[in-house]
Amino acid sequence: MNRLKDLREDNDLKQEDVAKILNISQTNYSKYELEKINIPVETLKKLALFYNTSLDYILGLTNIKKKLK
């Protein structure tokens, strides 16, 4: 997902950094960004909380990068 890559780069993070936060390998995280494997719902929730944005934004359903309340 390009949104994941954009969010990661906007926060000056490497794939390895986000993979550690999610407790997965860098290889698996890379596959998420390249849309080679589906992201589990729990992982999507962790990413939304980490980046303080909505699942809709991460999934590309909206272009509005809302902050979570």
N, CA, C and O atoms as a MOPAC input file, in Angstrom:
PM7 MOZYME 1SCF
protein

 N      0.83900 1    -1.17200 1     0.00000 1
 C      0.00000 1     0.00000 1     0.00000 1
 C      0.88300 1     1.23400 1     0.00000 1
 O      1.75800 1     1.40200 1     0.85000 1
 N      0.63900 1     2.06100 1    -0.94400 1
 C      1.43700 1     3.27700 1    -1.00100 1
 C      1.21000 1     4.15200 1     0.21600 1
 O      2.10200 1     4.89800 1     0.62100 1
 N      0.03600 1     4.06900 1     0.79800 1
 C     -0.23300 1     4.87700 1     1.99100 1
 C      0.70100 1     4.46600 1     3.12800 1
 O      1.20500 1     5.32200 1     3.85500 1
 N      0.92900 1     3.18500 1     3.28300 1
 C      1.82800 1     2.72700 1     4.34600 1
 C      3.23400 1     3.26700 1     4.12000 1
 O      3.89300 1     3.73000 1     5.05200 1
 N      3.67300 1     3.20400 1     2.89600 1
 C      5.00900 1     3.71400 1     2.57900 1
 C      5.06500 1     5.22200 1     2.82500 1
 O      6.02500 1     5.72500 1     3.40900 1
 N      4.03300 1     5.93700 1     2.37800 1
 C      4.00100 1     7.38600 1     2.58300 1
 C      4.01700 1     7.74100 1     4.06700 1
 O      4.76700 1     8.62000 1     4.49200 1
 N      3.18800 1     7.05700 1     4.85200 1
 C      3.14500 1     7.32200 1     6.29100 1
 C      4.49700 1     7.03500 1     6.93500 1
 O      4.98100 1     7.80600 1     7.76300 1
 N      5.09600 1     5.91700 1     6.54300 1
 C      6.39900 1     5.54200 1     7.10200 1
 C      7.44700 1     6.59100 1     6.76000 1
 O      8.19400 1     7.03400 1     7.63200 1
 N      7.50100 1     6.98500 1     5.50400 1
 C      8.50100 1     7.96600 1     5.07800 1
 C      8.24200 1     9.34200 1     5.68400 1
 O      9.18100 1    10.06400 1     6.01900 1
 N      6.96000 1     9.70500 1     5.82600 1
 C      6.63100 1    10.99000 1     6.46200 1
 C      7.13300 1    11.05600 1     7.90000 1
 O      7.37900 1    12.13900 1     8.43000 1
 N      7.28100 1     9.89700 1     8.52200 1
 C      7.75600 1     9.83000 1     9.90400 1
 C      9.23500 1     9.45500 1     9.98900 1
 O      9.73500 1     9.10100 1    11.05700 1
 N      9.92400 1     9.53700 1     8.86000 1
 C     11.36600 1     9.23800 1     8.78000 1
 C     11.71400 1     7.88200 1     9.37800 1
 O     12.67500 1     7.75000 1    10.13600 1
 N     10.92000 1     6.88000 1     9.02600 1
 C     11.14200 1     5.52000 1     9.52600 1
 C     11.57100 1     4.60400 1     8.39600 1
 O     11.23900 1     4.82700 1     7.23200 1
 N     12.31100 1     3.57500 1     8.75600 1
 C     12.68100 1     2.51600 1     7.82500 1
 C     11.67800 1     1.38500 1     7.99300 1
 O     10.98000 1     1.30700 1     9.00300 1
 N     11.61200 1     0.51900 1     7.00400 1
 C     10.74100 1    -0.64800 1     7.11300 1
 C     11.08500 1    -1.45200 1     8.36600 1
 O     10.19500 1    -1.96700 1     9.04400 1
 N     12.34500 1    -1.55500 1     8.66000 1
 C     12.78800 1    -2.30500 1     9.84300 1
 C     12.20100 1    -1.72000 1    11.12600 1
 O     11.83300 1    -2.45800 1    12.04000 1
 N     12.11700 1    -0.39800 1    11.18900 1
 C     11.57400 1     0.26400 1    12.37900 1
 C     10.11400 1    -0.10800 1    12.60200 1
 O      9.71600 1    -0.45200 1    13.71500 1
 N      9.32600 1    -0.03600 1    11.54500 1
 C      7.90300 1    -0.35800 1    11.67100 1
 C      7.71800 1    -1.85000 1    11.93600 1
 O      6.84700 1    -2.24300 1    12.71300 1
 N      8.52600 1    -2.66500 1    11.30100 1
 C      8.44200 1    -4.11100 1    11.52200 1
 C      8.68800 1    -4.45300 1    12.99200 1
 O      8.01300 1    -5.31800 1    13.54900 1
 N      9.64400 1    -3.78300 1    13.61400 1
 C      9.91600 1    -4.01800 1    15.04100 1
 C      8.71500 1    -3.63100 1    15.89900 1
 O      8.36200 1    -4.34100 1    16.84100 1
 N      8.09200 1    -2.50200 1    15.56900 1
 C      6.92000 1    -2.05300 1    16.31800 1
 C      5.79400 1    -3.07700 1    16.21200 1
 O      5.07200 1    -3.32600 1    17.17700 1
 N      5.65600 1    -3.67000 1    15.01700 1
 C      4.59300 1    -4.65000 1    14.78400 1
 C      4.99700 1    -6.06000 1    15.20300 1
 O      4.17600 1    -6.97700 1    15.18800 1
 N      6.25300 1    -6.22700 1    15.57300 1
 C      6.78800 1    -7.52800 1    15.96500 1
 C      6.69000 1    -8.54600 1    14.82500 1
 O      6.26900 1    -9.68700 1    15.01500 1
 N      7.09300 1    -8.09000 1    13.63500 1
 C      7.14200 1    -8.96000 1    12.45700 1
 C      8.48800 1    -8.73700 1    11.77500 1
 O      9.25200 1    -7.85400 1    12.16400 1
 N      8.76800 1    -9.53400 1    10.76600 1
 C     10.02800 1    -9.37100 1    10.03700 1
 C      9.91900 1    -8.20700 1     9.05400 1
 O      8.82600 1    -7.82800 1     8.63400 1
 N     11.05900 1    -7.65900 1     8.70300 1
 C     11.09900 1    -6.58100 1     7.71100 1
 C     10.57800 1    -7.10500 1     6.37900 1
 O      9.92800 1    -6.37000 1     5.63500 1
 N     10.85500 1    -8.35600 1     6.07500 1
 C     10.39300 1    -8.96400 1     4.82300 1
 C      8.87300 1    -8.97700 1     4.75100 1
 O      8.29400 1    -8.62700 1     3.72300 1
 N      8.22600 1    -9.38200 1     5.84200 1
 C      6.76000 1    -9.38600 1     5.84300 1
 C      6.21900 1    -7.96800 1     5.73100 1
 O      5.24900 1    -7.73200 1     5.01000 1
 N      6.83000 1    -7.02600 1     6.42900 1
 C      6.35800 1    -5.65000 1     6.32800 1
 C      6.48200 1    -5.14900 1     4.89500 1
 O      5.57900 1    -4.48300 1     4.38800 1
 N      7.57400 1    -5.46000 1     4.25300 1
 C      7.77400 1    -5.06800 1     2.86500 1
 C      6.66000 1    -5.62900 1     1.98500 1
 O      6.18000 1    -4.95100 1     1.07700 1
 N      6.25700 1    -6.84800 1     2.25200 1
 C      5.16600 1    -7.46400 1     1.48400 1
 C      3.84800 1    -6.72900 1     1.70400 1
 O      3.02300 1    -6.65700 1     0.79400 1
 N      3.64300 1    -6.18400 1     2.89800 1
 C      2.44600 1    -5.35800 1     3.14200 1
 C      2.47300 1    -4.12700 1     2.24300 1
 O      1.48300 1    -3.81600 1     1.58100 1
 N      3.60100 1    -3.43100 1     2.22200 1
 C      3.70400 1    -2.21200 1     1.41500 1
 C      3.55000 1    -2.51300 1    -0.07100 1
 O      2.98900 1    -1.70500 1    -0.81200 1
 N      4.03400 1    -3.65100 1    -0.50600 1
 C      3.95600 1    -4.02200 1    -1.92100 1
 C      2.65000 1    -4.72600 1    -2.27800 1
 O      2.43700 1    -5.11600 1    -3.42600 1
 N      1.77500 1    -4.88600 1    -1.27700 1
 C      0.48100 1    -5.54800 1    -1.43400 1
 C      0.61700 1    -6.98800 1    -1.92800 1
 O     -0.22400 1    -7.47900 1    -2.68100 1
 N      1.68600 1    -7.65700 1    -1.49400 1
 C      1.88500 1    -9.06300 1    -1.85800 1
 C      1.13900 1    -9.99000 1    -0.90600 1
 O      0.79200 1   -11.11200 1    -1.27500 1
 N      0.89100 1    -9.52700 1     0.32000 1
 C      0.09600 1   -10.29100 1     1.28300 1
 C     -0.88500 1    -9.35400 1     1.96900 1
 O     -0.63600 1    -8.15400 1     2.08800 1
 N     -1.99500 1    -9.91200 1     2.41500 1
 C     -3.00200 1    -9.12000 1     3.12500 1
 C     -2.53700 1    -8.82700 1     4.54500 1
 O     -1.84700 1    -9.63200 1     5.17000 1
 N     -2.92500 1    -7.67200 1     5.03300 1
 C     -2.54900 1    -7.26500 1     6.38200 1
 C     -3.65900 1    -7.69100 1     7.33800 1
 O     -4.82300 1    -7.35400 1     7.12100 1
 N     -3.31400 1    -8.42700 1     8.39200 1
 C     -4.33800 1    -8.80400 1     9.37500 1
 C     -4.98500 1    -7.56400 1     9.99900 1
 O     -4.34500 1    -6.52300 1    10.14900 1
 N     -6.25400 1    -7.69500 1    10.35300 1
 C     -7.00700 1    -6.56900 1    10.91900 1
 C     -6.32300 1    -6.01900 1    12.16400 1
 O     -6.23900 1    -4.80200 1    12.32800 1
 N     -5.83900 1    -6.87900 1    13.03300 1
 C     -5.16700 1    -6.40800 1    14.25100 1
 C     -3.93600 1    -5.56500 1    13.92000 1
 O     -3.64500 1    -4.58500 1    14.60600 1
 N     -3.22600 1    -5.94600 1    12.88100 1
 C     -2.04400 1    -5.19100 1    12.46600 1
 C     -2.46000 1    -3.84400 1    11.89000 1
 O     -1.80400 1    -2.83300 1    12.14100 1
 N     -3.54100 1    -3.82100 1    11.12200 1
 C     -4.05300 1    -2.55500 1    10.59400 1
 C     -4.42600 1    -1.61300 1    11.72800 1
 O     -4.15100 1    -0.41500 1    11.66400 1
 N     -5.05500 1    -2.15700 1    12.76600 1
 C     -5.42000 1    -1.32900 1    13.91400 1
 C     -4.17700 1    -0.76000 1    14.58800 1
 O     -4.16100 1     0.41100 1    14.96800 1
 N     -3.13600 1    -1.57500 1    14.73900 1
 C     -1.88900 1    -1.10000 1    15.34500 1
 C     -1.27600 1     0.03100 1    14.50600 1
 O     -0.78100 1     1.01900 1    15.04800 1
 N     -1.31700 1    -0.12800 1    13.19100 1
 C     -0.75900 1     0.89800 1    12.30800 1
 C     -1.54700 1     2.19800 1    12.40800 1
 O     -0.95800 1     3.27800 1    12.44600 1
 N     -2.87300 1     2.10100 1    12.45300 1
 C     -3.70200 1     3.29900 1    12.57200 1
 C     -3.41000 1     4.02600 1    13.87500 1
 O     -3.29600 1     5.25100 1    13.89500 1
 N     -3.29100 1     3.28100 1    14.95000 1
 C     -2.98100 1     3.89300 1    16.24400 1
 C     -1.57800 1     4.49200 1    16.24800 1
 O     -1.37100 1     5.59600 1    16.75300 1
 N     -0.62700 1     3.77100 1    15.69100 1
 C      0.75300 1     4.24400 1    15.65800 1
 C      0.87200 1     5.54900 1    14.86500 1
 O      1.52800 1     6.49200 1    15.30700 1
 N      0.23300 1     5.59500 1    13.69400 1
 C      0.31600 1     6.77600 1    12.84200 1
 C     -0.76000 1     7.81100 1    13.16400 1
 O     -0.81000 1     8.87300 1    12.54500 1
 N     -1.61000 1     7.50100 1    14.12500 1
 C     -2.67500 1     8.40700 1    14.56200 1
 C     -3.54100 1     8.85600 1    13.38200 1
 O     -3.75600 1    10.04800 1    13.16500 1
 N     -4.02800 1     7.87400 1    12.63200 1
 C     -4.89200 1     8.14500 1    11.49300 1
 C     -5.94600 1     7.05300 1    11.39200 1
 O     -5.89800 1     6.06400 1    12.12200 1
 N     -6.88400 1     7.23500 1    10.49600 1
 C     -7.99100 1     6.28200 1    10.37500 1
 C     -7.62400 1     5.08800 1     9.49900 1
 O     -6.73100 1     5.15800 1     8.65500 1
 N     -8.33900 1     3.99800 1     9.72700 1
 C     -8.19200 1     2.83300 1     8.85300 1
 C     -8.62300 1     3.19000 1     7.43600 1
 O     -8.04000 1     2.71100 1     6.46400 1
 N     -9.64500 1     4.03100 1     7.32300 1
 C    -10.10800 1     4.45200 1     5.99600 1
 C     -8.98100 1     5.10400 1     5.20500 1
 O     -8.84300 1     4.86900 1     4.00400 1
 N     -8.18000 1     5.91800 1     5.87400 1
 C     -7.06200 1     6.56700 1     5.18200 1
 C     -6.02300 1     5.52700 1     4.77400 1
 O     -5.56100 1     5.53000 1     3.63300 1
 N     -5.66100 1     4.65600 1     5.67400 1
 C     -4.66000 1     3.62800 1     5.37000 1
 C     -5.11800 1     2.75200 1     4.20800 1
 O     -4.32500 1     2.39000 1     3.33900 1
 N     -6.40900 1     2.41700 1     4.20300 1
 C     -6.95300 1     1.53600 1     3.16800 1
 C     -7.26100 1     2.25800 1     1.85700 1
 O     -7.65200 1     1.62400 1     0.87800 1
 N     -7.08700 1     3.57300 1     1.83400 1
 C     -7.32600 1     4.32100 1     0.61200 1
 C     -8.79000 1     4.62700 1     0.34100 1
 O     -9.15700 1     4.95800 1    -0.78600 1
 N     -9.62900 1     4.51800 1     1.36600 1
 C    -11.05200 1     4.80400 1     1.19600 1
 C    -11.35800 1     6.29000 1     1.29900 1
 O    -12.43100 1     6.73900 1     0.89700 1
 N    -10.41700 1     7.04800 1     1.83500 1
 C    -10.54200 1     8.49600 1     1.92300 1
 C     -9.15700 1     9.11000 1     1.77500 1
 O     -8.14300 1     8.47000 1     2.05300 1
 N     -9.13400 1    10.34600 1     1.33700 1
 C     -7.86600 1    11.06600 1     1.24000 1
 C     -7.65000 1    11.99800 1     2.42000 1
 O     -6.66000 1    12.72700 1     2.48300 1
 N     -8.59300 1    11.96300 1     3.35500 1
 C     -8.50100 1    12.82400 1     4.53200 1
 C     -7.73200 1    12.09600 1     5.62400 1
 O     -8.17100 1    11.06400 1     6.13200 1
 N     -6.58400 1    12.64800 1     5.97300 1
 C     -5.73600 1    12.04400 1     7.00000 1
 C     -6.14500 1    12.58300 1     8.34900 1
 O     -5.52100 1    13.50000 1     8.88400 1
 N     -7.22400 1    11.99300 1     8.90600 1
 C     -7.76600 1    12.45500 1    10.18700 1
 C     -6.93200 1    11.95700 1    11.35600 1
 O     -6.39100 1    10.85200 1    11.32900 1
 N     -6.84200 1    12.77300 1    12.35700 1
 C     -6.21600 1    12.36500 1    13.62300 1
 C     -7.25300 1    11.58700 1    14.41600 1
 O     -8.44200 1    11.90400 1    14.37200 1
 N     -6.80400 1    10.57000 1    15.14000 1
 C     -7.70200 1     9.83100 1    16.01100 1
 C     -7.97600 1    10.64200 1    17.25700 1
 O     -7.12700 1    11.41200 1    17.70600 1
 N     -9.16000 1    10.47000 1    17.81500 1
 C     -9.51800 1    11.18100 1    19.03300 1
 C     -9.19200 1    10.35700 1    20.25200 1
 O     -9.42700 1    10.79900 1    21.37700 1

